[in-house]
């Protein structure tokens, strides 16, 4: 187990960089590939978890990362900084955006929290059911969502922009996968 944990530590910068790639970094590379960068990154993240921690966890993480990354990010990642420019944005009419906006009562902060946290819940539930981990593992979605919102807020306070937020969310994914691994009995 200790060697798995040490190996997982080495995976931290890899997850950070690949989450940035998922978010649009290195588009000169990923635009040449068929489909979305999300598909390739999910395979890499799942493959790392599967090869370094457990095959079952890798499969759940692969599917969970795909589910988490597939829906759009709406107009919330700006955290109300561009609301005037986005009034007529066609994405406002998407059902997904309207549902999240309704749940968040119009707050970009609450919407980002729901967007980040709620979409890891199926993965956490699947891992709990498969591995025998406590169903309380689902509460890991709360700090994941809160810290993710903090990462997007921090992007506005530095010159790094989306690069910083996506690197930090990649680190959150690393930590979440580690928590899942440690939560499994045995």
Secondary structure by P-SEA (a helix, b strand, c coil): caaaaaaaaaaaaaaaaaaaaaacccccccccccccaaaaaaaaaaaaaaacccaaaaaaaaaaaaaaacccccccccccccccccccccccccaaaaaaaaaacccaaaaaaaaccccaaaaaaaaaaaaccccccccaaaaaaaaaaaaaaaaaacccaaaaaaaaaaaaaaaaaaaaaaaccc
